[in-house]
């Protein structure tokens, strides 16, 4: 899975990127928690991977292309809904 995703993020003075919200599946969702992050090279381009948790406990792995500054959804772990 790899799809373009809209992410609102804060860039700190030390270069740290913190996602604040994502627009996914047609809905804007606040990021409840930010987990680990790491950089991977893909075709000579550095991607900053960041794992986030949404308020409903869905977890997403996001990747920021550090050349184009576009975000991708790499993987999603969703919480089953009752009913």
C-alpha positions as CSV (number, residue, x, y, z in Angstrom):
1,X,0.0,0.0,0.0
2,X,1.3,3.4,-0.9
3,X,-1.1,6.3,-1.6
4,X,-0.7,10.1,-1.4
5,X,-2.2,11.5,1.8
6,X,-2.7,15.0,3.1
7,X,-0.9,15.7,6.4
8,X,-0.8,18.8,8.5
9,X,2.5,18.8,10.4
10,X,4.7,21.0,12.5
11,X,8.4,21.5,11.7
12,X,10.4,22.2,14.8
13,X,13.6,24.3,14.9
14,X,15.6,21.1,15.4
15,X,14.3,19.7,12.1
16,X,11.8,17.3,13.8
17,X,8.5,16.8,11.9
18,X,5.4,16.2,14.0
19,X,2.2,15.2,12.2
20,X,-0.9,17.0,13.7
21,X,-3.7,15.8,11.5
22,X,-4.3,13.7,8.4
23,X,-7.0,13.7,5.8
24,X,-7.7,10.0,5.1
25,X,-10.7,8.2,3.6
26,X,-12.4,11.6,3.0
27,X,-12.2,12.7,6.7
28,X,-9.8,15.0,8.5
29,X,-8.6,13.3,11.7
30,X,-6.4,14.6,14.5
31,X,-3.3,12.7,15.4
32,X,-3.6,11.5,19.0
33,X,-0.1,10.2,19.4
34,X,3.2,10.0,17.5
35,X,5.3,6.9,17.7
36,X,8.7,6.1,16.3
37,X,10.3,7.6,13.2
38,X,13.1,6.7,10.9
39,X,14.6,7.5,7.5
40,X,14.8,5.1,4.6
41,X,16.3,5.7,1.2
42,X,14.2,4.8,-1.9
43,X,15.8,5.3,-5.3
44,X,18.2,7.8,-3.8
45,X,15.5,9.8,-2.1
46,X,15.2,10.0,1.7
47,X,11.8,9.3,3.2
48,X,11.0,10.2,6.8
49,X,8.7,7.4,8.1
50,X,6.5,8.3,11.1
51,X,4.0,6.1,12.9
52,X,0.9,7.8,14.3
53,X,-2.2,6.8,16.2
54,X,-5.6,8.4,15.6
55,X,-8.2,8.9,18.3
56,X,-10.1,5.7,17.4
57,X,-6.9,3.7,17.8
58,X,-6.3,3.3,14.1
59,X,-2.5,3.4,13.4
60,X,-0.8,4.7,10.3
61,X,2.7,4.6,8.9
62,X,3.3,7.8,7.0
63,X,6.3,8.6,4.8
64,X,7.4,12.1,3.9
65,X,9.4,12.4,0.7
66,X,12.1,14.8,1.8
67,X,12.8,16.0,-1.8
68,X,9.2,16.8,-2.9
69,X,7.7,17.3,0.7
70,X,4.8,15.0,-0.2
71,X,3.3,12.5,2.1
72,X,2.4,8.8,1.5
73,X,0.4,6.4,3.5
74,X,2.6,3.3,3.7
75,X,0.5,1.1,5.9
76,X,-2.7,1.3,8.0
77,X,-3.8,-0.8,11.0
78,X,-7.5,-0.2,11.6
79,X,-9.6,-1.0,14.6
80,X,-12.6,-3.2,13.8
81,X,-16.0,-1.5,14.4
82,X,-18.8,-3.3,16.1
83,X,-22.0,-3.9,14.4
